[in-house]
Protein backbone atom coordinates (compact mmCIF):
# COMPACT_ATOMS: atom_id res chain seq x y z
CA UNK A 1 0.00 0.00 0.00
CA UNK A 2 1.33 3.45 -0.89
CA UNK A 3 0.64 6.46 1.29
CA UNK A 4 1.95 10.00 1.50
CA UNK A 5 4.08 10.71 4.56
CA UNK A 6 2.73 13.36 6.87
CA UNK A 7 4.24 16.87 6.88
CA UNK A 8 6.33 18.24 9.72
CA UNK A 9 3.31 19.87 11.33
CA UNK A 10 1.35 16.59 11.48
CA UNK A 11 1.01 15.25 15.00
CA UNK A 12 2.40 11.82 15.74
CA UNK A 13 -0.97 10.82 17.11
CA UNK A 14 -2.58 11.43 13.74
CA UNK A 15 0.00 9.19 12.08
CA UNK A 16 -0.76 6.48 14.61
CA UNK A 17 -4.49 6.81 13.88
CA UNK A 18 -3.85 6.36 10.14
CA UNK A 19 -1.67 3.32 10.72
CA UNK A 20 -4.20 1.87 13.12
CA UNK A 21 -7.01 2.33 10.62
CA UNK A 22 -5.07 0.53 7.87
CA UNK A 23 -4.20 -2.23 10.30
CA UNK A 24 -7.84 -2.58 11.32
CA UNK A 25 -8.91 -2.89 7.68
CA UNK A 26 -6.29 -5.55 7.01
CA UNK A 27 -7.32 -7.42 10.14
CA UNK A 28 -10.94 -7.30 9.09
CA UNK A 29 -10.05 -8.66 5.66
CA UNK A 30 -8.00 -11.42 7.24
CA UNK A 31 -10.83 -12.31 9.60
CA UNK A 32 -13.27 -12.40 6.70
CA UNK A 33 -10.97 -14.76 4.81
CA UNK A 34 -10.53 -17.00 7.85
CA UNK A 35 -14.28 -17.10 8.45
CA UNK A 36 -14.99 -18.41 4.98
CA UNK A 37 -15.61 -22.15 5.07
CA UNK A 38 -12.58 -24.12 3.89
CA UNK A 39 -14.68 -27.13 2.99
CA UNK A 40 -17.00 -27.75 0.06
CA UNK A 41 -20.55 -26.51 -0.37
CA UNK A 42 -23.35 -28.79 -1.50
CA UNK A 43 -24.25 -28.72 -5.19
CA UNK A 44 -21.06 -26.88 -6.15
CA UNK A 45 -18.38 -27.68 -8.73
CA UNK A 46 -14.81 -26.75 -7.79
CA UNK A 47 -12.26 -26.38 -10.60
CA UNK A 48 -9.00 -27.14 -8.83
CA UNK A 49 -5.48 -26.40 -10.06
CA UNK A 50 -2.89 -29.02 -9.12
CA UNK A 51 0.94 -29.08 -9.30
CA UNK A 52 2.60 -29.15 -12.72
CA UNK A 53 5.53 -31.09 -11.29
CA UNK A 54 6.58 -30.25 -7.76
CA UNK A 55 3.93 -31.67 -5.43
CA UNK A 56 4.73 -29.01 -2.84
CA UNK A 57 3.03 -26.46 -5.10
CA UNK A 58 -0.44 -27.66 -4.06
CA UNK A 59 -2.25 -24.89 -2.19
CA UNK A 60 -3.74 -25.22 1.27
CA UNK A 61 -7.14 -24.28 -0.13
CA UNK A 62 -6.92 -26.95 -2.81
CA UNK A 63 -6.13 -29.57 -0.17
CA UNK A 64 -9.06 -28.41 1.94
CA UNK A 65 -11.46 -28.67 -0.99
CA UNK A 66 -10.16 -32.01 -2.23
CA UNK A 67 -10.43 -33.38 1.28
CA UNK A 68 -14.03 -32.28 1.77
CA UNK A 69 -15.86 -32.79 -1.54
CA UNK A 70 -18.11 -35.79 -2.03
CA UNK A 71 -16.60 -36.66 -5.41
CA UNK A 72 -13.44 -35.85 -7.37
CA UNK A 73 -13.64 -36.03 -11.15
CA UNK A 74 -10.15 -36.51 -12.56
CA UNK A 75 -8.52 -36.64 -15.97
CA UNK A 76 -6.42 -39.61 -14.81
CA UNK A 77 -7.59 -41.24 -11.61
CA UNK A 78 -4.28 -43.06 -11.12
CA UNK A 79 -2.27 -39.86 -11.19
CA UNK A 80 -4.74 -38.08 -8.95
CA UNK A 81 -4.64 -40.99 -6.51
CA UNK A 82 -0.89 -40.49 -6.10
CA UNK A 83 -1.43 -36.82 -5.28
CA UNK A 84 -4.19 -37.61 -2.80
CA UNK A 85 -2.19 -40.41 -1.15
CA UNK A 86 0.73 -38.00 -0.72
CA UNK A 87 -1.51 -35.78 1.40
CA UNK A 88 -3.52 -38.50 3.15
CA UNK A 89 -6.79 -37.72 1.37
CA UNK A 90 -9.31 -40.46 0.74
CA UNK A 91 -11.88 -39.66 -1.90
CA UNK A 92 -14.31 -41.15 -4.35
CA UNK A 93 -12.93 -40.71 -7.88
CA UNK A 94 -14.63 -40.45 -11.26
CA UNK A 95 -12.72 -40.54 -14.55
CA UNK A 96 -13.37 -37.51 -16.77
CA UNK A 97 -11.06 -37.01 -19.75
CA UNK A 98 -11.24 -35.66 -23.31
CA UNK A 99 -12.80 -38.84 -24.70
CA UNK A 100 -15.70 -39.06 -22.23
CA UNK A 101 -16.10 -35.45 -21.09
CA UNK A 102 -19.48 -34.92 -22.72
CA UNK A 103 -21.06 -37.94 -21.04
CA UNK A 104 -19.34 -37.43 -17.72
CA UNK A 105 -20.28 -33.74 -17.65
CA UNK A 106 -23.94 -34.72 -17.64
CA UNK A 107 -23.27 -37.22 -14.86
CA UNK A 108 -21.53 -34.57 -12.77
CA UNK A 109 -24.48 -32.22 -13.26
CA UNK A 110 -26.77 -34.99 -12.01
CA UNK A 111 -24.59 -35.49 -8.94
CA UNK A 112 -24.69 -31.78 -8.22
CA UNK A 113 -28.47 -31.91 -8.53
CA UNK A 114 -28.49 -34.57 -5.83
CA UNK A 115 -26.71 -32.14 -3.51
CA UNK A 116 -23.21 -33.56 -3.82
CA UNK A 117 -20.11 -31.39 -4.04
CA UNK A 118 -17.66 -32.16 -6.85
CA UNK A 119 -14.07 -31.14 -7.61
CA UNK A 120 -12.45 -31.44 -11.02
CA UNK A 121 -8.71 -31.85 -11.53
CA UNK A 122 -6.57 -32.60 -14.56
CA UNK A 123 -3.23 -34.39 -14.61
CA UNK A 124 -1.36 -31.16 -13.89
CA UNK A 125 -1.97 -27.44 -13.75
CA UNK A 126 -5.20 -25.54 -14.27
CA UNK A 127 -8.09 -27.38 -15.97
CA UNK A 128 -9.43 -26.21 -19.35
CA UNK A 129 -6.07 -24.78 -20.53
CA UNK A 130 -5.10 -27.26 -23.26
CA UNK A 131 -6.77 -29.80 -20.97
CA UNK A 132 -10.32 -31.07 -20.46
CA UNK A 133 -12.67 -29.05 -18.29
CA UNK A 134 -14.21 -26.35 -20.48
CA UNK A 135 -17.14 -28.51 -21.62
CA UNK A 136 -17.73 -29.66 -18.04
CA UNK A 137 -17.88 -26.06 -16.83
CA UNK A 138 -20.22 -25.10 -19.68
CA UNK A 139 -22.65 -27.93 -18.93
CA UNK A 140 -22.64 -27.31 -15.18
CA UNK A 141 -23.21 -23.59 -15.64
CA UNK A 142 -26.06 -24.26 -18.08
CA UNK A 143 -27.61 -26.52 -15.46
CA UNK A 144 -27.59 -23.64 -13.00
CA UNK A 145 -25.04 -24.86 -10.45
CA UNK A 146 -22.33 -22.65 -8.91
CA UNK A 147 -18.75 -23.10 -10.08
CA UNK A 148 -15.80 -22.06 -7.91
CA UNK A 149 -12.21 -21.73 -9.20
CA UNK A 150 -9.45 -22.90 -6.88
CA UNK A 151 -6.43 -21.19 -8.46
CA UNK A 152 -2.92 -22.51 -8.35
CA UNK A 153 -0.12 -23.75 -10.63
CA UNK A 154 -0.14 -22.87 -14.33
CA UNK A 155 2.70 -23.58 -16.75
CA UNK A 156 1.68 -20.59 -18.87
CA UNK A 157 1.94 -18.12 -16.00
CA UNK A 158 5.11 -19.72 -14.65
CA UNK A 159 6.85 -19.40 -18.02
CA UNK A 160 5.69 -15.81 -18.54
CA UNK A 161 6.96 -14.84 -15.09
CA UNK A 162 10.54 -15.77 -16.01
CA UNK A 163 10.45 -14.74 -19.69
CA UNK A 164 11.26 -11.12 -19.02
CA UNK A 165 9.22 -9.73 -21.92
CA UNK A 166 7.83 -6.24 -21.33
CA UNK A 167 4.10 -5.61 -21.52
CA UNK A 168 1.12 -7.44 -20.12
CA UNK A 169 -0.63 -8.65 -23.28
CA UNK A 170 -0.05 -12.24 -24.34
CA UNK A 171 -1.78 -14.83 -26.49
CA UNK A 172 -1.83 -18.43 -25.37
CA UNK A 173 -2.06 -20.62 -28.47
CA UNK A 174 -1.84 -24.01 -26.78
CA UNK A 175 -0.24 -26.80 -28.80
CA UNK A 176 0.65 -26.11 -32.42
CA UNK A 177 -0.78 -28.60 -34.96
CA UNK A 178 1.15 -31.85 -35.40
CA UNK A 179 1.29 -31.78 -39.20
CA UNK A 180 3.83 -29.38 -40.64
CA UNK A 181 1.54 -27.73 -43.20
CA UNK A 182 -1.10 -26.98 -40.58
CA UNK A 183 1.54 -25.89 -38.08
CA UNK A 184 3.10 -23.44 -40.53
CA UNK A 185 -0.31 -22.00 -41.39
CA UNK A 186 -1.10 -21.51 -37.69
CA UNK A 187 2.22 -19.71 -37.21
CA UNK A 188 1.62 -17.55 -40.28
CA UNK A 189 -1.75 -16.50 -38.85
CA UNK A 190 0.07 -15.30 -35.72
CA UNK A 191 2.93 -13.54 -37.49
CA UNK A 192 1.57 -10.00 -37.07
CA UNK A 193 0.55 -10.36 -33.41
CA UNK A 194 2.29 -7.68 -31.35
CA UNK A 195 1.59 -9.41 -28.04
CA UNK A 196 3.76 -12.14 -26.55
CA UNK A 197 2.97 -15.61 -27.93
CA UNK A 198 2.86 -18.68 -25.68
CA UNK A 199 2.77 -22.30 -26.83
CA UNK A 200 2.88 -25.74 -25.26
CA UNK A 201 4.99 -28.35 -27.03
CA UNK A 202 5.81 -32.03 -26.74
CA UNK A 203 9.42 -33.32 -26.74
CA UNK A 204 9.19 -35.15 -30.06
CA UNK A 205 7.97 -32.00 -31.85
CA UNK A 206 9.82 -29.21 -30.10
CA UNK A 207 12.66 -28.98 -32.64
CA UNK A 208 10.30 -28.94 -35.62
CA UNK A 209 8.13 -26.30 -33.96
CA UNK A 210 11.07 -24.08 -33.10
CA UNK A 211 12.31 -24.32 -36.71
CA UNK A 212 8.88 -23.41 -38.08
CA UNK A 213 8.51 -20.52 -35.62
CA UNK A 214 11.87 -19.11 -36.71
CA UNK A 215 10.88 -19.39 -40.37
CA UNK A 216 7.33 -18.12 -40.03
CA UNK A 217 7.68 -15.20 -37.62
CA UNK A 218 9.33 -12.17 -39.24
CA UNK A 219 11.55 -9.69 -37.45
CA UNK A 220 14.07 -10.05 -34.68
CA UNK A 221 12.26 -12.16 -32.12
CA UNK A 222 13.44 -13.65 -28.85
CA UNK A 223 12.23 -17.00 -27.55
CA UNK A 224 12.15 -18.47 -24.07
CA UNK A 225 12.27 -22.25 -23.99
CA UNK A 226 11.00 -23.34 -20.58
CA UNK A 227 11.46 -27.07 -20.00
CA UNK A 228 10.21 -29.26 -17.15
CA UNK A 229 8.99 -26.31 -15.07
CA UNK A 230 9.03 -27.00 -11.30
CA UNK A 231 10.52 -30.45 -11.89
CA UNK A 232 13.97 -31.79 -11.09
CA UNK A 233 15.52 -30.95 -14.48
CA UNK A 234 13.85 -27.56 -14.92
CA UNK A 235 15.63 -25.24 -17.35
CA UNK A 236 14.79 -21.84 -18.83
CA UNK A 237 16.69 -20.55 -21.86
CA UNK A 238 16.23 -17.20 -23.60
CA UNK A 239 17.86 -16.18 -26.85
CA UNK A 240 17.24 -15.08 -30.44
CA UNK A 241 14.61 -17.15 -32.20
CA UNK A 242 16.88 -17.60 -35.22
CA UNK A 243 19.42 -19.42 -33.02
CA UNK A 244 16.91 -21.52 -31.08
CA UNK A 245 16.98 -24.64 -33.27
CA UNK A 246 20.76 -24.89 -33.02
CA UNK A 247 20.53 -24.51 -29.24
CA UNK A 248 17.93 -27.29 -28.98
CA UNK A 249 20.00 -29.62 -31.20
CA UNK A 250 23.24 -29.02 -29.28
CA UNK A 251 22.19 -31.27 -26.38
CA UNK A 252 19.81 -34.24 -26.59
CA UNK A 253 18.53 -33.45 -23.09
CA UNK A 254 17.10 -30.22 -24.47
CA UNK A 255 14.51 -32.27 -26.36
CA UNK A 256 13.24 -34.12 -23.29
CA UNK A 257 10.36 -33.23 -21.03
CA UNK A 258 7.42 -30.86 -21.32
CA UNK A 259 7.90 -27.47 -22.93
CA UNK A 260 6.45 -23.98 -22.81
CA UNK A 261 7.66 -21.74 -25.65
CA UNK A 262 7.35 -17.98 -25.15
CA UNK A 263 8.04 -15.78 -28.19
CA UNK A 264 8.25 -11.99 -28.23
CA UNK A 265 5.59 -10.25 -30.32
CA UNK A 266 5.98 -8.46 -33.62
CA UNK A 267 6.96 -4.82 -33.55
CA UNK A 268 4.14 -2.51 -34.52
CA UNK A 269 4.79 -1.40 -38.07
CA UNK A 270 4.91 2.36 -38.71
CA UNK A 271 2.38 3.76 -41.13
CA UNK A 272 3.72 3.44 -44.65
CA UNK A 273 2.50 3.67 -48.19
CA UNK A 274 1.02 0.21 -47.95
CA UNK A 275 -1.10 1.29 -44.97
CA UNK A 276 -2.39 4.31 -46.86
CA UNK A 277 -3.17 2.24 -49.96
CA UNK A 278 -5.06 -0.35 -47.94
CA UNK A 279 -7.40 2.37 -46.71
CA UNK A 280 -7.42 4.67 -49.71
CA UNK A 281 -8.09 2.19 -52.51
CA UNK A 282 -11.49 0.90 -51.33
CA UNK A 283 -12.58 4.43 -50.44
CA UNK A 284 -11.68 5.73 -53.89
CA UNK A 285 -13.74 2.97 -55.43
CA UNK A 286 -16.87 4.18 -53.62
CA UNK A 287 -16.42 7.89 -52.86
CA UNK A 288 -15.33 11.14 -54.53
CA UNK A 289 -11.60 11.79 -54.32
CA UNK A 290 -11.80 14.62 -51.78
CA UNK A 291 -13.96 12.62 -49.41
CA UNK A 292 -11.78 9.53 -49.75
CA UNK A 293 -8.68 11.60 -48.96
CA UNK A 294 -10.32 13.18 -45.92
CA UNK A 295 -11.35 9.82 -44.47
CA UNK A 296 -7.95 8.26 -45.16
CA UNK A 297 -6.19 11.09 -43.31
CA UNK A 298 -8.52 10.62 -40.33
CA UNK A 299 -7.92 6.87 -40.24
CA UNK A 300 -4.15 6.78 -40.85
CA UNK A 301 -3.05 10.07 -39.35
CA UNK A 302 -1.14 10.95 -42.53
CA UNK A 303 -0.89 14.49 -43.92
CA UNK A 304 -3.46 15.59 -46.48
CA UNK A 305 -0.89 16.57 -49.10
CA UNK A 306 0.77 13.18 -49.37
CA UNK A 307 -2.55 11.32 -49.25
CA UNK A 308 -3.95 13.58 -51.96
CA UNK A 309 -0.90 13.01 -54.19
CA UNK A 310 -1.20 9.26 -53.68
CA UNK A 311 -4.91 9.43 -54.48
CA UNK A 312 -4.18 11.10 -57.79
CA UNK A 313 -1.78 8.26 -58.65
CA UNK A 314 -4.36 5.61 -57.76
CA UNK A 315 -7.48 7.25 -59.15
CA UNK A 316 -8.33 5.94 -62.62
CA UNK A 317 -8.16 8.63 -65.27
Secondary structure as UniProt FT lines:
FT   TURN            8..9
FT   HELIX           12..35
FT   TURN            42..43
FT   STRAND          44..48
FT   HELIX           55..57
FT   HELIX           60..66
FT   TURN            67..68
FT   STRAND          71..74
FT   HELIX           77..86
FT   TURN            87..88
FT   STRAND          93..95
FT   TURN            98..100
FT   HELIX           101..113
FT   TURN            114..115
FT   STRAND          118..121
FT   TURN            127..128
FT   HELIX           134..142
FT   TURN            143..144
FT   STRAND          146..150
FT   HELIX           155..163
FT   STRAND          170..175
FT   HELIX           180..189
FT   TURN            190..192
FT   STRAND          196..201
FT   TURN            203..205
FT   HELIX           206..216
FT   STRAND          222..227
FT   TURN            229..230
FT   TURN            232..233
FT   STRAND          235..240
FT   HELIX           241..243
FT   HELIX           244..249
FT   HELIX           252..255
FT   STRAND          259..263
FT   HELIX           273..286
FT   HELIX           289..300
FT   HELIX           304..314
//
